[in-house]
Amino acid sequence: MAKPRLIILVRHGESQGNRDKSVNRYTPNHKVPLTERGHCQARAAGDDLRSILKPDDSVCFYTSPYMRARQTMNGIIDGIKDTGVQYKIYEEPRMREQDFGNFQGTAQEMEDMWNERAEYGHFFYRIPHGESAADVYDRCASFNETLFRQFNKANFPSVLVLVTHGIWARVFLTKWFRWSVEYFEDLQNVPHCKLIRMERQDEHNQKYKLIDTLARWSDMKRPEWPATGGEAMLDEMSENEESTPELTSLKLKRRFDRLKCHKKPSHIDAELSDSGSIDGVLHEKLQPAHFN
């Protein structure tokens, strides 16, 4: 089995939907493009990838078919195409973002829905006419099976790059490392175009270590709550999501109320695991976090 030495997840660059939530009322989600800033972020990610590639590396790209992800991939490739590194590109619909239900409604309708999701829980709440994160998990499980079949090829590239979306990336990691639902809901969003690297430890055990960890809501302290929101906090709300500073502050308080005492179970190493097995949603050893 030729598992790659690196698996890298990249969330797309800033999109028009990140900049202006109203875009989602009249532009299909899969057609939302990058902003100029997003294109710059993609090119910078290409430079970052170039800096960690070895002369004998080859790269396999899988990308979501959404426009913003494909544009991000093109920007990344611009950073490595003159290095002589061989690369392949595959478009994978299972890597698309969580389905938020076609065109969005009014600002009030969307605010009510995000409030309901905050109360219900981000993993199991199903967007009307769309998906839950649990549905995305099923897609990731199916995609993992495809990857494992590809890894059986002796000539599979040494670096795998997955260009995708914020929720998909967190769900993929949750599946791979067998994190609990509570741990998933404690994760903040992935920054645009940051390389999230999983490194294979050695040829024998074939396990991967998560090199770039994700920020967690439970690591924040109450005094750090923004009085009127803030750019970093607004980014956690889905790019499809209407939000106001007041609504953002309310959602943060509700999230902290749910996660304030969340701790990773001491017997679980959340950063070192074999490639996630293709069985149930939660690994049998994972126990729900305890809350006050």
C-alpha positions as CSV (number, residue, x, y, z in Angstrom):
1,M,0.0,0.0,0.0
2,A,1.4,3.4,-1.0
3,K,0.0,5.8,1.4
4,P,1.1,9.4,0.8
5,R,3.6,10.9,3.2
6,L,1.4,13.9,3.5
7,I,-2.3,14.5,3.4
8,I,-3.1,18.2,3.2
9,L,-6.5,19.8,3.6
10,V,-7.1,23.3,2.2
11,R,-10.2,25.4,2.7
12,H,-10.9,27.6,-0.3
13,G,-10.0,31.3,-0.2
14,E,-12.3,34.1,0.8
15,S,-15.4,34.0,-1.4
16,Q,-18.0,36.6,-2.3
17,G,-20.3,34.7,0.0
18,N,-17.9,35.2,2.9
19,R,-17.8,38.9,2.1
20,D,-21.5,39.5,1.5
21,K,-24.0,36.9,2.8
22,S,-26.8,38.3,0.6
23,V,-25.0,36.8,-2.4
24,N,-26.5,33.4,-1.4
25,R,-30.1,34.8,-2.1
26,Y,-29.5,35.0,-5.8
27,T,-26.3,33.1,-6.7
28,P,-26.3,29.3,-6.6
29,N,-23.8,28.2,-3.9
30,H,-21.7,26.2,-6.3
31,K,-21.2,29.3,-8.5
32,V,-20.0,31.7,-5.8
33,P,-16.5,32.8,-6.8
34,L,-13.5,34.0,-4.9
35,T,-12.9,37.6,-4.1
36,E,-9.6,39.2,-5.1
37,R,-8.4,38.6,-1.6
38,G,-9.4,34.9,-2.0
39,H,-7.3,34.6,-5.2
40,C,-4.3,36.1,-3.3
41,Q,-4.8,33.6,-0.5
42,A,-4.9,30.8,-3.0
43,R,-1.6,31.9,-4.6
44,A,0.0,32.2,-1.1
45,A,-1.2,28.6,-0.3
46,G,0.6,27.5,-3.5
47,D,3.8,29.1,-2.2
48,D,3.3,27.4,1.1
49,L,2.9,24.0,-0.6
50,R,5.9,24.6,-2.8
51,S,8.0,25.3,0.3
52,I,7.2,21.8,1.8
53,L,7.5,19.7,-1.3
54,K,10.6,17.5,-1.8
55,P,12.3,17.2,-5.2
56,D,11.0,13.6,-5.6
57,D,7.5,14.3,-4.5
58,S,4.4,14.0,-6.7
59,V,1.0,15.4,-5.9
60,C,-2.6,14.3,-6.2
61,F,-5.2,17.0,-6.0
62,Y,-8.8,16.3,-5.2
63,T,-11.1,19.4,-5.4
64,S,-14.7,20.2,-4.6
65,P,-16.5,21.1,-7.9
66,Y,-17.7,24.4,-6.4
67,M,-16.2,27.4,-8.2
68,R,-14.4,28.8,-5.2
69,A,-12.7,25.6,-4.5
70,R,-11.6,25.0,-8.2
71,Q,-10.3,28.6,-8.3
72,T,-8.4,28.0,-5.1
73,M,-6.9,24.9,-6.6
74,N,-5.8,26.7,-9.7
75,G,-4.1,29.4,-7.5
76,I,-2.3,26.7,-5.6
77,I,-1.1,25.0,-8.8
78,D,0.3,28.3,-10.0
79,G,2.7,28.1,-7.1
80,I,4.1,24.7,-8.0
81,K,3.7,24.3,-11.7
82,D,7.2,25.5,-12.5
83,T,8.9,23.2,-10.0
84,G,8.9,20.1,-12.2
85,V,6.8,18.3,-9.6
86,Q,4.3,16.0,-11.3
87,Y,0.7,16.4,-10.3
88,K,-2.8,15.0,-11.1
89,I,-6.2,16.6,-10.6
90,Y,-9.5,15.0,-9.8
91,E,-12.8,16.8,-9.2
92,E,-14.8,15.1,-6.5
93,P,-18.5,16.0,-5.9
94,R,-18.5,14.3,-2.5
95,M,-16.1,17.0,-1.3
96,R,-18.7,19.8,-1.8
97,E,-19.8,22.0,1.1
98,Q,-22.7,21.1,3.3
99,D,-25.9,21.7,1.3
100,F,-27.7,24.7,2.7
101,G,-30.8,24.3,0.7
102,N,-30.6,26.1,-2.6
103,F,-31.3,29.9,-2.6
104,Q,-31.6,31.4,0.9
105,G,-34.5,33.2,2.3
106,T,-34.9,36.6,4.0
107,A,-32.4,37.8,6.6
108,Q,-35.0,37.1,9.3
109,E,-35.7,33.5,8.1
110,M,-32.0,32.8,8.0
111,E,-31.4,34.3,11.4
112,D,-34.2,32.1,12.9
113,M,-32.6,29.0,11.3
114,W,-29.1,29.7,12.5
115,N,-30.5,30.3,16.0
116,E,-32.3,26.9,15.8
117,R,-29.2,25.2,14.7
118,A,-27.2,26.8,17.6
119,E,-29.7,25.3,20.0
120,Y,-30.1,21.9,18.3
121,G,-26.3,21.3,17.6
122,H,-24.3,21.8,14.5
123,F,-23.6,18.1,13.8
124,F,-27.1,16.7,13.7
125,Y,-29.2,19.7,12.7
126,R,-30.4,19.3,9.1
127,I,-30.8,22.5,7.1
128,P,-34.3,22.6,5.5
129,H,-34.0,21.2,2.0
130,G,-30.3,20.6,2.7
131,E,-28.0,18.5,4.8
132,S,-26.7,18.1,8.3
133,A,-23.0,17.7,9.1
134,A,-23.9,14.1,9.8
135,D,-24.9,13.8,6.1
136,V,-21.6,15.3,5.2
137,Y,-19.9,12.6,7.4
138,D,-21.5,9.9,5.3
139,R,-20.1,11.5,2.2
140,C,-16.6,11.6,3.8
141,A,-16.9,7.9,4.8
142,S,-17.7,7.0,1.2
143,F,-14.8,9.2,-0.1
144,N,-12.4,7.6,2.4
145,E,-13.2,4.2,0.9
146,T,-12.2,5.6,-2.5
147,L,-9.0,6.9,-1.1
148,F,-8.1,3.6,0.5
149,R,-8.6,1.9,-2.9
150,Q,-6.3,4.5,-4.5
151,F,-3.7,4.0,-1.8
152,N,-3.5,0.3,-2.9
153,K,-1.8,1.5,-6.1
154,A,2.0,1.3,-5.9
155,N,2.4,4.6,-7.8
156,F,0.0,6.7,-5.8
157,P,1.6,10.2,-5.4
158,S,3.5,11.0,-2.2
159,V,1.4,14.1,-1.4
160,L,-2.4,14.3,-1.4
161,V,-4.1,17.7,-1.4
162,L,-7.8,18.1,-0.7
163,V,-9.2,21.5,-1.7
164,T,-12.5,21.8,0.0
165,H,-14.7,23.7,2.5
166,G,-14.7,24.5,6.2
167,I,-17.3,22.1,7.4
168,W,-16.2,19.3,5.1
169,A,-12.6,19.6,6.3
170,R,-13.6,19.4,10.0
171,V,-16.0,16.5,9.3
172,F,-13.2,14.7,7.3
173,L,-10.8,15.1,10.3
174,T,-13.5,13.9,12.7
175,K,-14.0,10.8,10.6
176,W,-10.3,10.1,10.1
177,F,-9.2,10.5,13.7
178,R,-12.4,9.1,15.2
179,W,-13.3,12.2,17.1
180,S,-16.5,12.5,19.0
181,V,-19.5,14.6,17.9
182,E,-18.8,16.9,20.9
183,Y,-15.2,17.4,19.8
184,F,-16.4,18.3,16.3
185,E,-18.8,20.9,17.6
186,D,-16.0,22.4,19.7
187,L,-13.8,23.1,16.6
188,Q,-13.6,26.6,15.2
189,N,-13.7,27.0,11.4
190,V,-10.6,26.4,9.3
191,P,-8.9,29.6,8.2
192,H,-9.0,30.3,4.5
193,C,-6.2,28.6,2.6
194,K,-4.3,27.4,5.6
195,L,-2.5,24.1,4.9
196,I,-3.8,21.5,7.5
197,R,-1.2,18.8,7.3
198,M,-1.5,15.1,8.3
199,E,1.9,13.4,8.2
200,R,2.5,9.7,8.0
201,Q,4.6,8.6,10.9
202,D,6.6,5.7,9.4
203,E,6.4,2.9,6.9
204,H,5.4,0.3,9.4
205,N,2.4,1.5,11.3
206,Q,1.1,3.8,8.5
207,K,-0.5,6.1,11.1
208,Y,-0.9,9.8,10.5
209,K,-0.3,12.7,12.9
210,L,-2.2,16.0,12.6
211,I,0.6,18.6,12.4
212,D,-1.6,21.7,12.3
213,T,-4.2,21.6,15.0
214,L,-7.5,23.5,14.9
215,A,-8.6,26.2,17.3
216,R,-11.3,25.1,19.7
217,W,-14.2,27.2,21.2
218,S,-13.6,25.7,24.7
219,D,-10.0,27.1,24.7
220,M,-11.4,30.6,24.7
221,K,-12.3,32.4,27.9
222,R,-15.4,34.4,28.6
223,P,-13.5,37.8,28.8
224,E,-12.5,37.2,25.2
225,W,-16.0,37.4,23.9
226,P,-16.3,40.2,21.4
227,A,-18.9,42.7,22.7
228,T,-20.1,43.2,19.1
229,G,-18.9,40.2,17.3
230,G,-15.6,40.5,15.3
231,E,-14.2,39.3,12.0
232,A,-12.7,36.1,13.3
233,M,-16.0,35.1,15.0
234,L,-18.1,36.1,12.0
235,D,-16.1,33.7,9.9
236,E,-17.1,30.8,12.0
237,M,-20.7,31.4,11.0
238,S,-21.2,29.6,7.7
239,E,-20.5,31.7,4.5
240,N,-24.1,31.0,3.7
241,E,-25.2,32.5,7.0
242,E,-26.7,36.0,7.6
243,S,-25.4,37.4,10.8
244,T,-25.4,40.7,12.8
245,P,-23.0,41.6,15.6
246,E,-25.7,41.1,18.2
247,L,-26.7,37.7,16.7
248,T,-23.0,36.6,16.6
249,S,-22.5,37.5,20.3
250,L,-25.6,35.6,21.2
251,K,-24.5,32.5,19.3
252,L,-21.1,32.6,20.9
253,K,-22.6,32.8,24.4
254,R,-24.8,29.8,23.6
255,R,-21.9,27.8,22.3
256,F,-19.8,28.6,25.3
257,D,-22.7,27.5,27.5
258,R,-22.7,24.1,25.8
259,L,-18.9,23.7,25.6
260,K,-17.6,25.5,28.6
261,C,-16.5,22.4,30.4
262,H,-15.8,20.2,27.3
263,K,-12.5,18.3,27.6
264,K,-11.0,15.8,25.2
265,P,-11.2,12.4,27.0
266,S,-7.7,11.8,28.4
267,H,-7.5,8.3,26.9
268,I,-8.0,9.5,23.4
269,D,-5.1,10.8,21.3
270,A,-6.9,13.1,18.9
271,E,-3.9,13.8,16.8
272,L,-2.5,10.4,16.1
273,S,-4.6,7.7,14.5
274,D,-4.6,5.2,11.7
275,S,-6.6,6.1,8.7
276,G,-10.2,6.2,9.9
277,S,-11.9,2.9,9.6
278,I,-15.0,2.6,7.5
279,D,-17.3,1.5,10.3
280,G,-19.7,3.4,12.6
281,V,-20.0,7.1,13.2
282,L,-18.2,7.1,16.5
283,H,-15.2,4.9,17.6
284,E,-16.4,2.6,20.4
285,K,-13.8,4.0,22.8
286,L,-15.0,7.6,22.5
287,Q,-17.2,8.7,25.3
288,P,-19.4,11.9,25.3
289,A,-17.8,14.9,27.0
290,H,-19.2,15.8,30.4
291,F,-20.9,19.1,30.9
292,N,-21.8,21.1,34.0
